[in-house]
Amino acid sequence: MRSYATESDLSQWMAPEPAPTNAAGLLRSATNLIRHETRLARYPVHGGQPTEPNIREAFKDATTEQARYWAANGLDPAAGTLTEATGKVVSSKSIKGASVSYDTAAAAQTKQARMDALSTLAPEAWQILSNAGLLGGDVRLL
């Protein structure tokens, strides 16, 4: 499968920050997600790739933004599951009594939001595709 963006594209998009070590995997996952989200869009293609420069650029920019978003948030769809460094959210603590209370509901909400981010377009990637007319089109009978 061809990716809509290269590791070089991601490096340029993320500059001055370096691209993550798992850039190829993030770009592959981002391409899959973007291909899925734009499956109803109509545009000319050749060899599975868009032929119009503005559409090609929108796919490249959305792919690099999606990969950047995942990298910035420590997410990797290719890992298969979400691993958390800590699943605990402190809701209260006291010093003298050495007591700490954890908010498990907040931790669960945070974890769910991170899980959802693995299979949902990043806000800016969504905007890039939407502005290019690649999302939310009407269904037309021919």
Helices and strands as residue ranges (DSSP letters): H 7-14, H 23-37, E 45-46, E 49-50, H 53-72, G 77-79, E 90-94, E 99-102, H 104-117, H 123-131
